[in-house]
Amino acid sequence: MTQTPDAVENHYGRGGILESILGALRGMGKDPAQLQPADLAPVDEFHIRGRESTIELATRAGLRPGLRVLDVGCGLGGSARYLATEYGCSVAGIDLTREYTEVASELTQRVGLADKVKFRQASALELPFADGEFDIVWTEHVQMNIADKRAFYAELARALKPGGKLVFHDIFAGTGGAPHYPVPWAETPGISFLAAPGEARAILEQLGLRFLDWADRTPPAMAWFAATVERIRQSGLPPLGMHLLTGPTATDKIGNMLRNLQEARIAVWQAVAQKA
């Protein structure tokens, strides 16, 4: 997904993710053989504000049953499963990190959604789908690891049907200077490629997409991280959470995200853009 795909996959693929999740669930009194999609919500939506932002973005998108959705950078598949369960969509998910797609498939099987949601390992710059195959292309927190924004957005647009919608929730460069590292998408700046939100919007408009919704979600992101930092300060990390994906520097990453938002070093936007 970037000029250094191996480095990106190595950053996210840690080994033992499934075992960590199942162990945490058992510790919480859950039976891994009898899971519901909601049981996985604390860990399987690897983006700012988790399930809350997934619900918000789905509402913006105006989803309805029967739509064919492509989730680009699906992670462990939480958003894809939510769209299938709550909106009756048929969802395909791709991610560069093979471990993520393998865990996503296993968790989807365990919650009984394998007939509605499929995952495969692939690059967002080379989607293994035909032109115009999807009604919705959905992406959250992916393009930060991709240097060539035009190639990325052009490939997403290619997969959309005429009249289809690109729906995204993403992190962009702020006005306050370079971010503090580590952050969830990069331990160092080497695999981080932040663009200004206006730059991404301009590229998409040049590609022929028309914006239906364009919303700055930095304030709620900042409030969410502030609450998370305080919760960790008081109670420590929960048994099941994003720290199972972000590794030993999890608390540093969370703290840096709050600081980066407070200092306007990053910004968070949601948008819906329609293909002509």
C-alpha positions, 0 to 999 in steps of 0.5 A, a space after each residue: 500500500 506504500 512504496 515500502 509495503 513490507 515495512 507497512 505489513 511488518 508494522 501491523 502484523 505482530 503474530 499471535 493477534 487471534 490468540 491474544 483476542 480469544 484469550 482476552 475474551 475468555 478472561 472476560 467470561 466470553 465463550 469464543 465458540 459462541 460469540 456475537 459481533 458486539 463482543 468484538 467491538 472493543 478490538 475489531 474496529 481499529 480506528 479513532 472512536 471505534 464503533 461510534 465512528 463506524 455508526 456515524 460514517 454509515 449514517 453519512 453514507 446512507 446505506 441500505 440493504 443489498 448494496 455491495 461494499 468494499 472495505 479497503 484496509 479492513 483490519 480485523 473486519 469490525 466495520 465490515 461485519 457491522 455493515 453486513 449485520 446492521 445494514 444488510 450489505 454484502 461486504 468484501 474486505 481487503 488489507 495489506 496485512 495478511 494476519 489481519 485478513 486471516 484473523 478477520 476471516 476467523 472472527 467472521 466465521 465465529 460470529 456466523 457471518 462468513 456468508 455475508 463478509 469475505 476478506 482477502 489480502 491485497 494492496 489498495 493500489 492494486 485492488 483485485 476487483 473489476 471496474 465498477 464492481 461496488 456501490 460503496 467503497 469504504 475506507 478508514 485510516 488507510 491512506 496515511 501509509 500510502 505515499 501516492 495519494 492520487 494512485 490510491 484514490 484513483 484505484 478506489 474510484 475505479 472500483 466504484 460504479 457510476 453513481 457509487 459513493 466513496 466513504 472515508 474516515 481518515 487522519 490528515 496533516 494538521 497545521 501545527 507541524 510534524 506529528 509526535 511518534 510513535 502513532 498507531 500507523 507508524 513507529 517512526 516517520 518512515 512509513 507515514 505519509 500525511 496529506 492535508 485534507 484539502 489536498 486529498 479533496 482536490 485529488 478526488 475532485 480532479 478524479 471526477 468525484 463530487 462531495 456530498 458530505 465533508 466534516 471535520 471530526 477532529 473535536 470528537 476525536 480529541 475528546 475521545 482520546 482525552 477520555 481514553 488517556 484518563 481511563 488508562 491513567 485510572 484503571 490501566 489498559 482493558 483486557 480487550 482493546 486496540 492495545 492488542 494490535 498496537 503492541 508494547 508502545 500502545 500507551 505512548 501511541 495513545 498519548 501522542 495521538 492526544 497531543 498531536 490533536 491538541 497541537 493541531 499536528 493531525 486532523 480527522 475528517 469524514 466524507 462522502 463523495 459520489 462518482 459521476 
